[in-house]
Amino acid sequence: MRAARVNGFNGGYKIVDTDVPKDLGSNDVLIKIMSAGFCHTDLMVEQGALGPFGATDSMIGSHEPCGIAVALGSEAQKNGQIKPGDRVGTINPYGYCGKCDSCKLNKQYCNNLKGMIGVNCDGGFAEYVRADARVVSKIPESIPFEEAAPLFCAGATVYGAIKAVDVKPGEWVAILGVGGLGHLGIQYLKAMKANVVAIDNRKEALDLINTIPQHLRPDRSFLIDTDDARKKATEELSSSFYDTNPGIDKVVICADGSELIAWAQQWTRKGGSICDVGIPTDTPFKVDAPALSIKEHTIRGCLICSPEQCDDMVELHAKNQCKTYIEKTYSMDKINDMLAHYQSKNLKGRVCMVMS
């Protein structure tokens, strides 16, 4: 099969001929790739930042693969959840044990995990990928493959964060960072009957709102591209929405600024919750310690949603006619153009590799 391997860290990708994965394990599924997304984790793999986590300088990238199931291991066949011919996508945990205490929290936390697709074992920039059938979700016909691929990282991550802060209908929820994750999070929150505030410091990001179906657009939005704009947003957010104990109920941070948690605390109401999935790499988070105690905020992280939640997310996406904004698709031969596009400052949505 043809595949795009990392061509040495910071060297882009090279197209190679390599073997189709063989000798499927009992819980494995072989997927014929139709589309595979590119996200920030893929950039970190290509640049060598995830070397300490097992990423190599010659691996096949992409942890957002989707396509057609073509073969199953013995237990996967017996389980019957996935059948050859099904349209499927997978989150990235591979080979969890299902027995350790960490598995009880979430499968990707497994102490004995064999790998994570596209991070430390081969991913979806290929004609075929081996995945764990226990974490695979079916994709309805109504979702095109190129729009489905980003759901298995971007969608699963922001949905996991939404579930982590336990959003209730009618609550006011802020999405801080309206990009690949944020534009999906806005739609999922509206589908869950929450009131949504979209916040970003880039006009290009807020322009994404115009690509969202009308019934899933945020109730309010704020562009915080200057100090004055941020100050005005702080004042308005901290004094709105409720007659007593004003402010935002829940915040999901999808951007990587180390100061964003402390800033969000200024306008999160007493008893509110904040989940950060932005993960700044340059410096530790800054937290408003007095607000943490006086306003009794809950601050937490989230890696990705569970396989069961991923099924729910895909169903929610299809049922409510959510849309993934794909800025451009690329063939495998143009994968280095996709890498350059992803690093553009003007990037608004997602980019994906598609197979003809």
MIVO-823993 format. One line per field, with one value per residue (C-alpha): chain; residue in one letter; y, z negated, x negated. Coordinates in nm, 3 decimals, always signed. Example, Ala and Ser with C-alpha at 12.3 -4.5 7.8 and 13.67 -1.06 7.14 Angstrom:
BEGIN
ch	c(A|A)
aa	c(A|S)
y	c(-0.450|-0.106)
z	c(-0.780|-0.714)
x	c(-1.230|-1.367)
***
This chain:
BEGIN
ch	c(A|A|A|A|A|A|A|A|A|A|A|A|A|A|A|A|A|A|A|A|A|A|A|A|A|A|A|A|A|A|A|A|A|A|A|A|A|A|A|A|A|A|A|A|A|A|A|A|A|A|A|A|A|A|A|A|A|A|A|A|A|A|A|A|A|A|A|A|A|A|A|A|A|A|A|A|A|A|A|A|A|A|A|A|A|A|A|A|A|A|A|A|A|A|A|A|A|A|A|A|A|A|A|A|A|A|A|A|A|A|A|A|A|A|A|A|A|A|A|A|A|A|A|A|A|A|A|A|A|A|A|A|A|A|A|A|A|A|A|A|A|A|A|A|A|A|A|A|A|A|A|A|A|A|A|A|A|A|A|A|A|A|A|A|A|A|A|A|A|A|A|A|A|A|A|A|A|A|A|A|A|A|A|A|A|A|A|A|A|A|A|A|A|A|A|A|A|A|A|A|A|A|A|A|A|A|A|A|A|A|A|A|A|A|A|A|A|A|A|A|A|A|A|A|A|A|A|A|A|A|A|A|A|A|A|A|A|A|A|A|A|A|A|A|A|A|A|A|A|A|A|A|A|A|A|A|A|A|A|A|A|A|A|A|A|A|A|A|A|A|A|A|A|A|A|A|A|A|A|A|A|A|A|A|A|A|A|A|A|A|A|A|A|A|A|A|A|A|A|A|A|A|A|A|A|A|A|A|A|A|A|A|A|A|A|A|A|A|A|A|A|A|A|A|A|A|A|A|A|A|A|A|A|A|A|A|A|A|A|A|A|A|A|A|A|A|A|A|A|A|A|A|A|A|A|A)
aa	c(M|R|A|A|R|V|N|G|F|N|G|G|Y|K|I|V|D|T|D|V|P|K|D|L|G|S|N|D|V|L|I|K|I|M|S|A|G|F|C|H|T|D|L|M|V|E|Q|G|A|L|G|P|F|G|A|T|D|S|M|I|G|S|H|E|P|C|G|I|A|V|A|L|G|S|E|A|Q|K|N|G|Q|I|K|P|G|D|R|V|G|T|I|N|P|Y|G|Y|C|G|K|C|D|S|C|K|L|N|K|Q|Y|C|N|N|L|K|G|M|I|G|V|N|C|D|G|G|F|A|E|Y|V|R|A|D|A|R|V|V|S|K|I|P|E|S|I|P|F|E|E|A|A|P|L|F|C|A|G|A|T|V|Y|G|A|I|K|A|V|D|V|K|P|G|E|W|V|A|I|L|G|V|G|G|L|G|H|L|G|I|Q|Y|L|K|A|M|K|A|N|V|V|A|I|D|N|R|K|E|A|L|D|L|I|N|T|I|P|Q|H|L|R|P|D|R|S|F|L|I|D|T|D|D|A|R|K|K|A|T|E|E|L|S|S|S|F|Y|D|T|N|P|G|I|D|K|V|V|I|C|A|D|G|S|E|L|I|A|W|A|Q|Q|W|T|R|K|G|G|S|I|C|D|V|G|I|P|T|D|T|P|F|K|V|D|A|P|A|L|S|I|K|E|H|T|I|R|G|C|L|I|C|S|P|E|Q|C|D|D|M|V|E|L|H|A|K|N|Q|C|K|T|Y|I|E|K|T|Y|S|M|D|K|I|N|D|M|L|A|H|Y|Q|S|K|N|L|K|G|R|V|C|M|V|M|S)
y	c(+0.000|+0.365|+0.567|+0.902|+0.860|+1.132|+1.214|+1.283|+1.532|+1.870|+1.711|+1.684|+1.355|+1.112|+0.876|+0.513|+0.165|-0.048|-0.361|-0.361|-0.441|-0.817|-1.068|-0.883|-0.918|-1.052|-0.704|-0.544|-0.399|-0.318|+0.004|+0.109|+0.481|+0.728|+1.039|+1.130|+1.463|+1.675|+1.851|+2.004|+1.665|+1.563|+1.875|+1.788|+1.436|+1.573|+1.821|+1.561|+1.715|+1.382|+1.181|+1.128|+0.962|+0.718|+0.911|+0.821|+1.012|+0.760|+0.677|+0.711|+1.009|+1.104|+1.008|+1.115|+0.824|+0.707|+0.476|+0.130|-0.171|-0.454|-0.720|-0.805|-1.004|-1.303|-1.121|-0.822|-1.057|-1.230|-0.897|-0.803|-0.429|-0.364|-0.558|-0.550|-0.275|-0.044|+0.322|+0.379|+0.611|+0.564|+0.758|+0.678|+0.434|+0.096|-0.225|-0.134|-0.415|-0.344|-0.469|-0.198|+0.081|+0.336|+0.160|+0.212|+0.586|+0.585|+0.342|+0.571|+0.598|+0.223|+0.139|-0.132|+0.051|-0.088|+0.242|+0.552|+0.566|+0.843|+0.923|+0.618|+0.364|+0.406|+0.622|+0.714|+0.877|+0.548|+0.329|+0.110|+0.140|-0.116|+0.001|-0.132|-0.228|-0.158|+0.217|+0.244|+0.431|+0.390|+0.692|+0.763|+0.806|+1.169|+1.266|+1.280|+1.110|+1.432|+1.592|+1.281|+1.245|+1.547|+1.420|+1.153|+1.406|+1.758|+1.645|+1.381|+1.621|+1.909|+1.675|+1.513|+1.856|+1.943|+1.620|+1.680|+2.005|+1.843|+2.102|+2.128|+2.268|+2.642|+2.704|+2.969|+2.812|+2.988|+2.839|+3.018|+2.955|+2.913|+2.691|+2.328|+2.220|+2.532|+2.549|+2.191|+2.258|+2.550|+2.327|+2.044|+2.281|+2.434|+2.085|+2.014|+2.323|+2.532|+2.907|+2.966|+3.248|+3.232|+3.412|+3.448|+3.696|+3.634|+3.766|+3.474|+3.233|+3.412|+3.414|+3.038|+3.111|+3.206|+2.852|+2.697|+2.610|+2.893|+2.690|+2.600|+2.942|+3.097|+3.336|+3.592|+3.637|+3.848|+3.946|+4.016|+4.135|+4.436|+4.509|+4.737|+4.469|+4.213|+4.457|+4.531|+4.160|+4.093|+4.361|+4.243|+3.871|+3.910|+4.116|+3.935|+3.634|+3.619|+3.877|+3.731|+3.553|+3.676|+3.531|+3.218|+2.874|+2.662|+2.738|+2.514|+2.650|+2.535|+2.777|+2.742|+3.065|+2.999|+3.299|+3.196|+3.003|+3.299|+3.534|+3.306|+3.296|+3.669|+3.613|+3.259|+3.273|+3.131|+2.753|+2.748|+2.500|+2.539|+2.264|+2.336|+2.127|+2.389|+2.263|+2.546|+2.411|+2.721|+2.786|+2.651|+2.758|+3.070|+3.035|+3.302|+3.143|+3.377|+3.316|+2.944|+2.955|+3.249|+3.160|+2.784|+2.721|+2.373|+2.363|+2.043|+1.893|+1.627|+1.416|+1.290|+1.144|+0.775|+0.534|+0.530|+0.911|+0.913|+0.707|+0.962|+1.253|+1.114|+1.049|+1.404|+1.548|+1.362|+1.408|+1.785|+1.837|+1.975|+2.071|+2.030|+2.321|+2.171|+2.447|+2.225|+1.862|+1.714|+1.394|+1.191|+1.318|+1.675|+1.598|+1.841|+2.117|+2.024|+2.049|+2.400|+2.502|+2.386|+2.614|+2.919|+3.202|+3.238|+2.882|+2.883|+2.525|+2.177|+2.025|+1.659|+1.403|+1.225|+0.905|+0.883)
z	c(+0.000|+0.037|-0.278|-0.388|-0.645|-0.848|-0.658|-0.964|-1.225|-1.064|-0.723|-0.612|-0.466|-0.200|-0.004|-0.032|+0.057|-0.252|-0.362|-0.441|-0.815|-0.857|-1.136|-1.290|-1.667|-1.809|-1.869|-1.555|-1.253|-0.922|-0.773|-0.410|-0.441|-0.270|-0.459|-0.735|-0.913|-1.008|-1.344|-1.595|-1.731|-1.381|-1.362|-1.700|-1.573|-1.253|-1.451|-1.703|-2.003|-2.085|-2.067|-2.446|-2.394|-2.134|-1.808|-1.556|-1.265|-1.011|-1.130|-0.938|-1.076|-1.140|-1.437|-1.260|-1.018|-0.872|-0.593|-0.526|-0.754|-0.542|-0.790|-1.156|-1.424|-1.586|-1.891|-1.683|-1.452|-1.749|-1.904|-1.588|-1.651|-1.332|-1.007|-0.682|-0.463|-0.752|-0.729|-1.039|-1.212|-1.518|-1.811|-1.873|-2.171|-2.048|-2.247|-2.593|-2.848|-2.995|-3.337|-3.508|-3.725|-3.460|-3.204|-3.442|-3.406|-3.029|-2.780|-2.659|-3.014|-3.017|-3.200|-2.942|-2.626|-2.324|-2.141|-2.017|-1.645|-1.473|-1.789|-1.858|-1.613|-1.245|-1.159|-0.877|-0.612|-0.423|-0.216|-0.522|-0.899|-1.178|-1.465|-1.780|-1.690|-2.049|-2.003|-1.647|-1.573|-1.278|-1.052|-0.911|-0.535|-0.592|-0.698|-0.412|-0.494|-0.475|-0.729|-0.946|-0.985|-1.219|-1.445|-1.578|-1.738|-1.720|-1.774|-2.032|-2.227|-2.251|-2.318|-2.597|-2.749|-2.727|-2.906|-3.162|-3.281|-3.278|-3.069|-3.136|-2.903|-2.953|-3.098|-2.954|-2.816|-2.661|-2.391|-2.415|-2.087|-1.777|-1.551|-1.451|-1.797|-1.889|-1.585|-1.653|-2.026|-1.955|-1.744|-1.996|-2.279|-2.081|-1.995|-2.371|-2.430|-2.600|-2.548|-2.381|-2.381|-2.125|-2.201|-1.997|-1.931|-1.555|-1.319|-1.085|-1.360|-1.438|-1.065|-1.103|-1.275|-0.936|-0.810|-1.091|-1.018|-1.136|-1.407|-1.564|-1.577|-1.912|-2.099|-2.143|-2.024|-2.129|-1.934|-2.186|-1.953|-2.164|-2.535|-2.526|-2.359|-2.621|-2.902|-2.755|-2.713|-3.073|-3.203|-2.993|-3.055|-3.430|-3.471|-3.238|-3.205|-3.563|-3.801|-4.091|-4.069|-3.711|-3.467|-3.261|-3.399|-3.211|-2.997|-2.744|-2.643|-2.299|-2.262|-2.402|-2.592|-2.938|-3.082|-2.953|-3.261|-3.490|-3.249|-3.218|-3.598|-3.595|-3.423|-3.532|-3.796|-4.147|-4.138|-3.767|-3.587|-3.335|-3.117|-2.924|-2.620|-2.465|-2.637|-2.611|-2.562|-2.640|-3.006|-3.290|-3.329|-3.528|-3.776|-3.977|-4.320|-4.513|-4.261|-4.283|-4.652|-4.682|-4.373|-4.424|-4.061|-3.930|-3.682|-3.499|-3.182|-2.941|-2.695|-2.472|-2.512|-2.580|-2.296|-2.415|-2.418|-2.071|-1.943|-2.104|-1.951|-1.598|-1.643|-1.778|-1.486|-1.227|-1.396|-1.432|-1.086|-1.229|-0.980|-0.993|-0.816|-0.583|-0.442|-0.183|-0.101|+0.038|+0.208|+0.049|+0.315|+0.191|-0.178|-0.222|-0.078|-0.345|-0.613|-0.492|-0.474|-0.831|-0.953|-0.779|-1.014|-0.816|-0.876|-0.986|-0.970|-0.912|-0.636|-0.536|-0.314|-0.093|+0.107|+0.455)
x	c(+0.000|-0.099|-0.154|-0.294|-0.570|-0.738|-1.057|-1.270|-1.155|-1.079|-1.135|-0.774|-0.648|-0.760|-0.533|-0.641|-0.521|-0.476|-0.289|+0.080|+0.114|+0.140|+0.201|+0.495|+0.527|+0.851|+0.996|+0.853|+1.027|+0.858|+0.993|+0.957|+0.891|+1.122|+1.010|+0.766|+0.750|+0.452|+0.445|+0.203|+0.098|-0.011|-0.226|-0.381|-0.459|-0.616|-0.827|-0.946|-0.770|-0.606|-0.927|-0.915|-0.576|-0.703|-0.656|-0.926|-1.077|-0.949|-0.598|-0.272|-0.083|+0.283|+0.496|+0.818|+0.875|+1.203|+1.308|+1.454|+1.407|+1.265|+1.146|+1.197|+1.017|+1.187|+1.329|+1.434|+1.625|+1.787|+1.884|+2.074|+2.067|+1.870|+1.907|+1.707|+1.845|+1.940|+1.843|+1.629|+1.386|+1.169|+1.033|+0.669|+0.637|+0.515|+0.507|+0.640|+0.648|+0.994|+0.882|+0.677|+0.818|+0.720|+0.941|+1.233|+1.177|+1.140|+0.995|+0.715|+0.579|+0.503|+0.180|+0.113|+0.218|+0.034|+0.031|+0.209|+0.281|+0.090|-0.108|-0.323|-0.183|-0.102|+0.197|+0.430|+0.208|+0.212|+0.441|+0.515|+0.489|+0.516|+0.741|+0.904|+1.261|+1.370|+1.312|+1.446|+1.769|+2.001|+2.044|+2.393|+2.424|+2.528|+2.174|+1.919|+1.590|+1.386|+1.623|+1.621|+1.243|+1.194|+1.471|+1.234|+1.002|+1.145|+1.503|+1.417|+1.195|+1.440|+1.733|+1.533|+1.472|+1.841|+1.930|+1.653|+1.813|+2.159|+2.344|+2.718|+2.988|+3.034|+2.688|+2.460|+2.143|+1.844|+1.626|+1.292|+1.113|+1.329|+1.118|+1.132|+1.250|+1.445|+1.673|+1.782|+1.823|+2.056|+2.280|+2.285|+2.375|+2.662|+2.783|+2.780|+3.001|+2.732|+2.685|+2.348|+2.095|+1.812|+1.483|+1.165|+0.885|+0.886|+1.153|+1.079|+1.180|+1.507|+1.582|+1.623|+1.953|+2.096|+2.030|+2.235|+2.600|+2.825|+2.997|+2.659|+2.493|+2.388|+2.613|+2.335|+1.977|+1.678|+1.368|+1.088|+0.813|+0.708|+0.664|+0.968|+1.180|+1.076|+1.154|+1.497|+1.571|+1.468|+1.702|+1.996|+1.950|+1.903|+2.224|+2.465|+2.695|+2.832|+2.983|+2.788|+2.452|+2.397|+2.148|+2.090|+2.179|+1.926|+1.620|+1.446|+1.103|+0.989|+0.697|+0.345|+0.283|+0.140|+0.330|+0.674|+0.788|+0.718|+0.893|+1.197|+1.223|+1.293|+1.627|+1.716|+1.988|+1.958|+1.965|+1.878|+1.655|+1.373|+1.225|+0.907|+0.814|+0.581|+0.263|+0.008|-0.344|-0.550|-0.466|-0.248|+0.114|+0.193|+0.478|+0.659|+0.611|+0.845|+1.125|+1.060|+1.149|+1.386|+1.590|+1.538|+1.444|+1.376|+1.086|+1.005|+0.866|+0.984|+0.786|+1.067|+1.414|+1.474|+1.560|+1.922|+1.934|+1.779|+2.074|+2.308|+2.114|+2.133|+2.506|+2.560|+2.362|+2.573|+2.911|+2.871|+2.715|+2.390|+2.122|+1.744|+1.579|+1.320|+1.105|+0.937|+0.878|+0.555|+0.452|+0.173|-0.067|-0.004|-0.046|-0.335|-0.116|+0.138|-0.132|-0.223|+0.144|+0.202|-0.077|+0.070|+0.174|+0.496|+0.614|+0.978|+1.107|+0.973|+0.761|+0.785|+0.625|+0.877|+0.840|+0.991)
***
